[in-house]
Amino acid sequence: MFTGKTIVLGVTGSIAAYKIANLTSMLVKQHADVHVIMTKNATNFINPITFETLTNHKCLVETFDRNFQFHVAHVSLAQQADLMLIAPASANIIAKLAHGIADDMLSTTALACTAPILVSPAMNTRMYENPITQDNIATLRKYNFTVIEPDTGFLACRDTGAGKMPSEEVLFSYIEKNIACEKDLAGKRILVTAGPTQEAIDPVRFISNHSTGKMGYAIAKRAMLRGAKVTLISGKTSLQPPAFVDVVPIVSAQDMYDAVMKYAPEQDIIIKSAAVADYTPAQVASEKVKKKEGELSIPLLRTKDILANLGAQKKAGQILCGFSMETENMLENSRKKLEKKNADLIVANNLKDTGAGFGTDTNVVTFISEEETRELPMLSKEEVADALLDCLLHL
């Protein structure tokens, strides 16, 4: 993921410094070239040898360390960096950064760095809420630093409140958002539907389907990483919602229809990947639910055709993509769907193909547009998502 990327981590004096060892390991496993700069106070909480072992680079602490390669270290690192993250960021380093003070290796490197700089405050609640600290944080934002909001919770000082550094996974997601992908979808607004819908039979039972939401969630995340503003309308799933994506939870097909129609007019691209429990009245009327007392008829469901309604209301320049899951006559049925629904692209797969369909981490799909039919090999759902976004970007 981060092959060829140089990430500089700045660590200051906070008990949360131990978390950065795990973050460093996570980044190295994704093939990032990681360099760590520590303040002197940080070395009281974690030994520089830890970071040197993980990164295979000297951990820098002293600005005037005589054991150096022939370059000005703080300038060299600042020039190499694709991104710099300072975490945990103490009130002291935040004040220095806000006012251009460069009196140690970390603050000097930050001042020389032109790459994006992320700052994750971690300190006592009263220090964090102090108006001076809040003014300094506002100053950082004015100068285009990204400030990661601290968590609220029980702190090492035994206080409870804001000032807790977020988890390594959250810090990783901020790094991922900034440098994992080129921002070729910047400025695009993309709506994605994902997951199953549930139609209540009675207060206990409902009709649903086998959709897990994996494909839709993969599309939403990859679109976000590529710079799009993403709205994800999702049925109930066990998946963790992608970071930096606006998630709209729904339950029924009517809920999904209402949410899609609400958000659709402002979108540049709409991708309907959700599997709606849209049974025809004849199909539903023929099903029964067994009970000890006898048989309970399932009431008729009259769900609205979301893709057809989107196609009928499609604005000029708006791109509409639907998914087609078939068990036979896949190409023929999907091309009919393309024309009938006024879609620009149909992503078709055959549920009988190995590695395709619900619940898998892979998919085997065919892109069907008015101009072409393109079959893809078996790919991970993230790879399918990227291929789909590439295709939609060039329609």
N, C-alpha and C positions, 0 to 999 in steps of 0.2 A: 504493500500500500504506500509506504513512504520511501521506496527505493529512490536514491538520488537526492533526498531531502536532508538538509542539515537543520537540526533543532537544538537551540540553546536553552537550557533550563537554569534559572536562577533560584537559589535556595537561601532563605534568610532564617534568622533565629526564631524558630517556633517549634513546639512539640509536634506539629503536623508535618515537619520535615521528613519524618520516616515514610510517609505515604509516597514521596517522590521517588524512592527507590523502586517501588512497584511500578509507578508510572514509567520510569526509565526503562525497566525491563519490558513493559508492554510496547514501548516505542521501538526498542531494539529488535524485538521479535517481528515487528512490521518493517524491518530493514531500514530504519532511520539511522542517520549518523548523528548521535547525541553527544553534546558537550555540556558539562555541568560547571557552573560557577557558584561558589558558596561564599557567604559573608563569614567573618571570623566567628560571630555568634552562632551561626548555623553549625559549625564544627563541634559545638558543645552538645548538640542533639543527635548528630549522625556523623560517622567518620567518613572523610573523603575517599578512603580506600574502597568503601562500598560502591560509590559511583565509578571509580576507576576500574573496578573489576567488571561492572556491568557494561560500561561503554568502551573499554579499552583505550580511553583517553585520559590524560592527566586532568584531575579535577583542579580548577583554578581557584585560588583564594587570594593570594598576594598579588597586588598590582605590579610590584617590582621584584617578582620572583626571578632569581638569577639562573635558575635551571629551566631555560626556555629555548625554543627553536628561534632561528634568526628572523623574527618578525615582531611587530608590536601586537601582543596577543589580543588586547581588547579590540583593536581596530580590525585585526584579521578575522576574529570570530564574528564581529558585527557585520563584516562584508560577506562572510560565508553563509550566514543564517538565512534560512527561508522563513523561520518563525522563532520568536523568543517568548518563553513563558516564565514568569516569575511567580513561584508558588512554593511554599507559602510566602505571601508578601506581607511583611510587617508594616506597622504604621510608619516606622522610620524610613523604610525604602520607598514607600508611597510618597512621603513628604519630599524625599530627595528627587524622585522622578518628576514630581509635579513642579519643582522649582529649579530643575537643571543642575542639581548638585552632583558632582562626580568625584567622590573622595575614596572610592574603593573599586575593586575589580568589577563588581556587578553593576554599580551605578555608572561607571565609566563606559562599560560595554553597551549598556542600554542607551546611553546618550549618543553613542556612535552608530547605533543600529537603525537602519532604514526599513527593515522587514517588519511585518506586523508584530506587535508586542501585546501579549495577554498578561493580565495581572489578576491574581487570585488572593484577595485579602484574607488574612487569618490572624485574629487577635482577640483580646478580651472585649466583651460586648460594650463596655463603657468607652474603651478606646475607639472602637469601630463607630459608635454612635456620636462620638465627640464632633461638634460642628467643624473643628479644624480638619479632622480626618475626612469628613464628608466633603468639605470644600476641596481638599486635595484630590479626592477621587473624582469629583466633578471636573477638576482641571485636567486630570488624565484623560477623561472622556473627550474633553474639548480638543485635546491634542491627538485624538484618534487612537488612544489605547483602548483595548477591549477589557473591560473590568468584569470579571466573573463574580456574580453575586454570591456571597457566602451563605452557607446553610444556617439554620437556626436549630439550636439543640443544647445539650449539656456539654460545656467546655471543660478543658483540662484544669482551668482555674476554679472549677466548681460552680461557676455562674451558668445560668441558662439564658440563652438569647442568641442574637445574630453575631457572627464572627467565626463560625466553624468552617474550615476549608472543605469544599465539596469532595466527593469521592474521586479516586483516580479515574474511574470510568467517565465521570463528568468532565474532568480535565482533558482526558483523551478525546472526548467528543468535540470539545472546542478546537483542539489541534486538528482533528480530522476535518471539521467543517472548513477550516481556513486553508489547508494546504493539500488535502487528499486528492482533489480534482481541479482541473481547469474549470473556470466559471463560464462555460459556454451557454448556460441557460440563465445567466444573470438578467434580471429584468422581466423574466417570464413568470406568469402566474399559472400554476398547474393544480388542477383538482384531480384527486385520485380517490376512487371508492375501493373498499377492501372488506374482506370478511363475510360471514354469513348474515342473513336476517332470520328473525324468529317470528313466527305467526302463532299467536296464542290460540289454543283450542278451548281451554278452560283455565282457571287460575293455576293449575299445576302443569299442564302439558302444552307443548308447542311443536310446530313443524319447522324444521330447519334443513340444513344440508351439511356436506362434509368440508366446506371451505374453511381453511385455517387463516387466511389473510396474508400468507407469506409472500405471495407474488405482489400484491398491492403495497405491502409494507416495504418490500425491496425497491419498488418503483419510487415510492415517496422518499425514501432515504437517498437513493442515488440522485434523484432530481434536486433534493436539497443540497447535497454535496456539490452538485454542479452549478449551484447559484440560484436556483429557482425559489420563488416564494410558494410553498406547498401547503395546500389544505387537504387533509386526509379524512374522508368520511368513512367511519369504520364500524362494522358490526362487532359483536362481542367476540374477542379472541384471547388467547393466552399470551400473545406477543407483547413485548415492551414497545410502546410507541416510539418512533424515531425522534431523536432530539431535534429541536429547532423546526418542527413541523406543527402546524395548527391542526389539532385533532378534534373532530366533531363526532362524538359517540352517538350511535343510533341502535335501535333494537329491531323494529319491524321494517318491512318493505316500504310502507307508507312513510315511516320516519326517514328512510333513505331518500325516497322520492322528494319529500319536502326539503330536506337538507340540500340535495343536489340542485334543485330548482332555485333555492335561495342563493347559493354561491355561484352557480354556473354563469350568470351574465357577466361577471367581472373576470372570468378566466380566459387565458390565451389557449390553453390545452386542457381537455377533459379526458381522463382515462377511466373508463368504467370496467374495473376488474373484479368487482364483487359478484358473488353468486347469490342472487335473490331467490327466496322461496316463492317463486311466482307460478304456482300451480294453476292450471285452468280449472274452471268450475266443474267440468266433467270429471277431471282426474280426482279432484278433491272429494267430490260427492261419492265416488266409488270406493273411497277408503274408509276403514272402520277402526276404531280403537276398542280393544277387548276389555271388558270389565266383568267382575264376578256377577254383577246384577244383569248383565246382558251386553249389548253393543251400544256404543256411543258414536253417533255420526259426527264426522268432522264438518264444521260449517264451511260454506263456500268462501273462497278467497278471490277477491277481484283486485289484484294488484296492478298497478300502472306500469306500462312499459317505459322504463327510465330512458333507455338508449334512444327509442323512437321519439320520445318527447324532446330529448336534447337535440336530435337531428332536425326536428321540425322547427325548433326555435334557434338554431345555430346562427350566430352572428357572422358577418363578413370577416374573414381572416381567422376565425376561431377553428381550432382543429379538434376533431372528435374521434376518439379511439374506443373500440369495444372489444371484449373478449368473447370467444366462441368455443365452448367445450362440447365436443361431439363424440359419439360412439360409432357413427357410420356416415359416409358421404360428407366427410369433413370439409373438403374444398368447395364442393357444390353448395352445401348449406351455408357455409361462411360467406361465400361471395353473394348469395342471395341476401344475407343479413346486412352486408355492406351497403347494398343498393337500397334495400327496404328501409333501413334505419337512417339513411343519409349520412353515414359515417365516412371518415377519411381513411381509416385503417381498421382492420379486424385482425386480432391476434388469435389464431386458431390452434387448438391442440386436440388430439384424440385421447380420450381418457383411458383407452386400452393400451396406449404406448407405454413401455417401461420407462420410468423416470419422469413421466408427465403427470399432470393433474393435481389433485388435492393432497396436501400433507407432505409432499416431497420437498427436498432442498434443491431439486433440479427441475428443468422443464424442457419439453421438446415442442417448439412452436413454429408456426408458419405465419409470416406477415402477408396480408392480402390487402392490396390497395387497388385503385382503379387501373393503375398502370402496370402493376407486377404482382407476382406471387413468389415470395422468397422463403424457402425452408431453411431453418437454422438447425445445427446439430444439437445434441444434448448439451445444455449449459447449466451453470448454477443460476438460481433465480436473480442474483445480482447481475450476472453477465447478460441474462435476458433483458433485465431492466435497462441496462446501458445500451444494448442494441436497439431496444424499442425507442428510447429517448433520442438516440442518433437518428433513427428513421423519422420520427415525428419532427425533429428539428429541421429536416431537409425536405419535408413535404411541401 
